[in-house]
């Protein structure tokens, strides 16, 4: 690593202080995205990926390009990748011919909502228990790792035809982020490994036509 653990957390402190109160807006947006997933409608199918796209854009431009690149040169490339994912999400209705999001009585919905809860609630709690305190912490919606976990969870609530492509970049970041979590003493980011394993499991299950990987059409709402 071209930087120390202390430098890494100090960067997050400067970042969080610079963008405040955007963190609150990110949580409001996250709650709105989850709420929309319970209501099957064409409006929700457009707003959900758009909301995710805004998060990825903030991470790409705000975090990677504007802050992390000063500490780690490859962060410029990370910013390009995150911005590309933002574009794919924002224009998903055009690129993929429309996505369908809904919460159903199936394994994918359970796994998706569990990842969402982890990203928004348990990720910061775990960080606190690990001795990390705000503002020197990664925050949901404006930091890459919790945002990636949340995105994978929401995409589990989508039809696989579009979700499989939108999961590629989050999957790649899961490998990078989970590895860095060990090296940088961010244990809560190891949740990325669980999210990636779940994505691979459902992807393999869908490819083999296994029942557990299907996303039922009946909404729980």
C-alpha positions in Angstrom: 0.0 0.0 0.0 1.4 3.5 -0.9 -0.2 4.9 2.3 -0.6 4.0 5.9 -3.8 3.0 7.8 -3.7 6.3 9.7 -3.4 8.3 6.4 -6.4 6.3 5.0 -8.7 7.1 7.9 -7.5 10.7 8.0 -8.5 11.0 4.4 -12.1 9.8 5.2 -12.2 12.4 8.0 -11.4 15.2 5.5 -13.8 13.8 3.0 -16.7 13.5 5.3 -16.1 17.0 6.7 -15.9 18.5 3.2 -19.2 16.9 1.9 -21.3 17.3 5.1 -24.4 17.0 5.2 -24.4 14.9 2.0 -24.3 11.8 4.2 -27.8 12.5 5.5 -29.1 12.9 2.0 -27.5 9.6 1.1 -29.4 7.8 3.8 -32.6 9.5 2.8 -32.0 8.4 -0.8 -31.2 4.8 0.4 -34.4 4.6 2.4 -36.4 5.9 -0.6 -34.8 3.3 -2.9 -35.7 0.5 -0.6 -39.2 1.8 -0.2 -39.7 2.0 -4.0 -38.6 -1.6 -4.3 -41.8 -2.6 -2.4 -44.0 -0.9 -5.0 -44.0 -2.5 -8.4 -44.3 0.4 -10.9 -42.6 1.7 -14.0 -41.7 4.9 -12.1 -39.9 2.9 -9.4 -38.1 0.9 -12.1 -36.6 4.1 -13.4 -36.0 5.9 -10.0 -34.3 3.0 -8.3 -31.3 2.6 -10.7 -31.2 6.4 -11.0 -30.8 6.7 -7.3 -28.1 4.1 -7.3 -26.4 5.9 -10.2 -26.3 9.1 -8.2 -24.5 7.3 -5.3 -21.9 5.8 -7.7 -21.3 9.2 -9.3 -20.7 10.8 -5.9 -18.2 8.0 -5.1 -16.5 8.2 -8.4 -16.2 12.0 -8.7 -16.4 13.1 -5.0 -14.4 10.3 -3.3 -12.0 8.7 -5.8 -11.2 11.6 -8.0 -11.4 14.5 -5.6 -9.8 12.9 -2.5 -8.5 9.3 -2.8 -6.5 10.0 -5.9 -4.3 12.3 -3.9 -3.3 9.4 -1.7 -3.4 6.5 -4.2 -2.8 7.1 -7.9 -4.9 4.1 -9.1 -7.9 5.9 -7.5 -8.2 7.9 -10.8 -8.9 4.6 -12.6 -11.3 3.6 -9.8 -13.1 6.9 -10.4 -13.5 6.1 -14.1 -15.0 2.7 -13.3 -17.4 4.1 -10.7 -18.5 6.8 -13.1 -19.1 4.3 -15.8 -21.2 2.2 -13.4 -23.1 5.4 -12.6 -23.8 5.9 -16.3 -25.0 2.3 -16.7 -27.4 2.7 -13.8 -28.7 6.2 -14.8 -29.3 5.0 -18.4 -30.3 1.5 -17.4 -33.9 1.8 -18.7 -32.5 2.6 -22.2 -29.5 0.3 -22.2 -31.4 -2.8 -20.9 -34.8 -2.0 -22.2 -36.2 -1.5 -18.7 -35.6 -3.1 -15.4 -38.1 -4.7 -13.0 -37.6 -4.3 -9.3 -39.8 -5.9 -6.6 -39.6 -7.6 -3.2 -40.9 -11.1 -3.3 -41.1 -14.3 -1.2 -37.8 -15.8 -2.4 -34.2 -16.3 -1.5 -32.9 -13.5 -3.6 -35.2 -10.9 -1.9 -34.2 -12.2 1.5 -30.5 -12.0 0.6 -30.9 -8.6 -1.0 -32.7 -7.0 1.9 -30.1 -8.5 4.3 -27.3 -6.9 2.4 -29.2 -3.6 2.3 -29.6 -3.7 6.1 -25.9 -4.6 6.5 -24.8 -1.7 4.4 -27.0 0.9 6.1 -27.1 -0.3 9.7 -24.6 -3.0 10.6 -21.7 -1.7 8.6 -21.4 1.6 10.7 -22.2 -0.3 13.9 -19.4 -2.8 13.2 -17.0 0.0 12.4 -17.9 1.7 15.7 -17.3 -1.6 17.6 -13.9 -1.9 15.7 -12.9 1.4 17.2 -13.6 3.7 14.3 -15.4 6.9 15.0 -17.0 9.6 12.7 -15.8 11.4 10.7 -12.8 9.0 10.1 -15.1 6.3 8.7 -16.5 5.1 5.4 -20.2 6.2 5.3 -23.1 4.6 3.4 -23.9 6.2 0.1 -20.8 8.3 -0.1 -18.1 5.7 0.5 -17.4 2.9 -2.0 -17.7 -0.3 0.1 -21.0 0.2 1.9 -22.4 1.7 -1.4 -21.3 -1.4 -3.3 -22.9 -3.8 -0.7 -26.1 -1.8 -0.9 -26.1 -1.9 -4.7 -25.6 -5.6 -4.9 -28.5 -6.1 -2.4 -30.9 -3.9 -4.4 -29.9 -5.6 -7.7 -30.9 -8.9 -6.2 -34.5 -7.4 -6.2 -34.2 -6.9 -10.0 -34.9 -9.3 -12.9 -31.7 -11.2 -13.7 -31.6 -10.1 -17.4 -30.5 -6.6 -16.5 -29.0 -7.2 -13.0 -26.3 -9.7 -14.2 -24.6 -6.9 -16.2 -25.0 -4.3 -13.5 -23.4 -6.6 -11.0 -20.1 -6.9 -12.9 -18.5 -3.7 -11.6 -19.8 -4.1 -8.0 -18.4 -7.6 -8.1 -15.0 -6.4 -9.2 -14.9 -3.8 -6.5 -15.9 -6.4 -4.0 -12.7 -8.2 -4.7 -10.6 -5.0 -4.3 -12.5 -3.7 -1.3 -12.5 -7.0 0.6 -8.8 -7.4 0.1 -8.1 -3.8 1.2 -10.4 -4.3 4.2 -7.9 -6.8 5.7 -4.9 -4.6 5.0 -6.4 -1.4 6.2 -8.2 -2.6 9.3 -11.7 -2.0 8.1 -13.4 -5.3 9.2 -16.9 -4.1 8.3 -15.8 -4.0 4.6 -15.4 -7.8 4.6 -19.1 -7.8 4.0 -18.1 -7.3 0.4 -16.9 -10.9 0.3 -20.3 -12.1 1.5 -22.1 -9.9 -1.1 -19.8 -11.2 -3.9 -20.3 -14.9 -2.8 -24.1 -14.4 -2.8 -23.9 -12.8 -6.3 -21.9 -15.7 -7.6 -24.2 -18.2 -6.0 -27.3 -16.7 -7.5 -25.6 -16.2 -10.9 -24.6 -19.9 -11.0 -28.0 -20.9 -9.8 -29.7 -18.9 -12.5 -27.4 -20.2 -15.2 -28.2 -23.8 -14.1 -31.9 -23.1 -13.8 -32.0 -23.9 -10.1 -35.2 -23.0 -8.2 -33.6 -21.0 -5.3 -32.1 -18.5 -7.8 -35.5 -17.5 -9.3 -37.0 -14.1 -8.5 -40.8 -14.7 -8.0 -43.2 -12.3 -9.6 -45.6 -12.0 -6.6 -44.8 -9.0 -4.4 -44.8 -9.3 -0.6 -46.5 -5.9 -0.4 
